[in-house]
Amino acid sequence: MKTIIRVTAAIIVSDGRILIAQRHPSDRLAGRWEFPGGKVEAGETPEQCLKRELWEELEMDAVIGDYLGSNTYHYDHISIELMAYRAFSNGVSFKLVSHQACEWVRPDQLAAFSFTPADLPFVQRLARGEIDLG
């Protein structure tokens, strides 16, 4: 059985829209869309990981909010537990450091994007209105 890697994802909300990011062409799953985040490192909590990852990926000093749940996905190359948290930008603009694009979208627009499989359960919950954007 594969080791399950703990990974965080940020549901970043602003004015009823969610920030999604497109994976870089040199990444696995290149071109797919995801919620920003990354792997939890030894000695850090998922919240600390997400704050660090948002800085590394977007130079965003985010506020990490409520835990929204997790799911486990088994890719061919890795198995992950994806833990999602609501997050809020500090209002300062951010920049792309490790993604090729970002978009602010409404929940009803999410279906138009090709997401990574691990992110899909959260995409579906958002589209059904099961995650409060307040």
N, C-alpha and C positions, 0 to 999 in steps of 0.2 A: 504494500500500500504506500502511496506517495505521501510525503510530508505535506501538511497543509500550511501554506504561508498566509500569515495575517496581513491583510491589505485594507487601507482606508479609502473612503470616497467621500467627497464633499458635495452636498446638495446646496449650492450657493444661491441664495435667493435675493432678488432685488426687484421691487415693483412688480411682483407677481410673475417674474421670469426667472429662469434657472440657467446658470452658466454651464455649458458643455464644452468639451475640448476634443479636438481631433488629434489622434496619435500621429507622431512624426513619421515620415516615410522610412526612416531607418529602424523604427521600433517593430517588435512583433505586433501583429494585428494592425499594421500600418494603415492609416486612413480611416480606421474605425473611430467612432465617437465614444466618449466616456465622461464620467464625472471625475474631476481632478482628484488626485490623491496618490498614495503609494504604499510601499511595504513598511511595516512596523519594524524598527530596529531594536536590538537587544537593549533592555533597560528603559524603553520609553512606553508610555501609555498610547493607546490609539489616538487620543485627542492631541497629545504632544506630536505624534507622528504626522497627523493631518496638518497641524499648524506649520510644522517644518516643511512638509511637502508642498504646501501652498506657497510658501516663501520661495522654495527652490524652483518650482515650476512656473510660478506667475509673479514672483516678487510681490505677493499679496499678504498683508498683515491681517489675517482673517480672525474673526471671533468664532470659536467652535461652539455650537449649540447642542441641541438634543440629539441623542442617539436614536436612529431611525430603524435599526434592525440590521440583520446580516443574512447572507446566503453563501453557500459553498458551491464552487464551480470547479470541475475537473477538465482543464485543457489537456492537450496531448503532452505539453512540455512542463506543466505545473498545475498544482491544485491550490486554490486560494479560498480563504474565507474573506469575503468582502463586507466590511463594516461601514455603514453609511451614517453620516452625521449631517445635521443641518449646519450651515455655516453662513456667515455674513461678512462681506468685505468691509473694510474700515472706511470706505468711501473714496479712497485714493485710487486712481487708475492703476491698472496692472499691465504687465507686458508678457508676451509669449517668450518663454525661455526654453521649454522642452516640447511644446506642441506646435503643430503647423497652423492651427486655427482655433478660434473660440467663437462661440455664438451665445447670445442671450435669447432664450426661447420660452414660449408659453408651454405649459404641459400638453396642450392639444397639438403642438407642433413636433413633439418628440418622435412620433412615428415616422417622420420624414427622414430621419437620420439613421445610419447603420451603426448601431452600438455594439460594443464588445459583449459577448454572451453573459459575462458575469454581471454587467450593469443592467441587463434587461429586466430582471425582477423589479428594480427600483424605477426604471422607465415606466413599466406597466402600472406600478402603484401610483406614480405621479399622474399618469394619464387618467387613471380612474378616480383621482381626487382623494386618495387614501393618505397622502402626505400633505399636511397643512403647510402652506407657503407663508403663513403669517409671521 
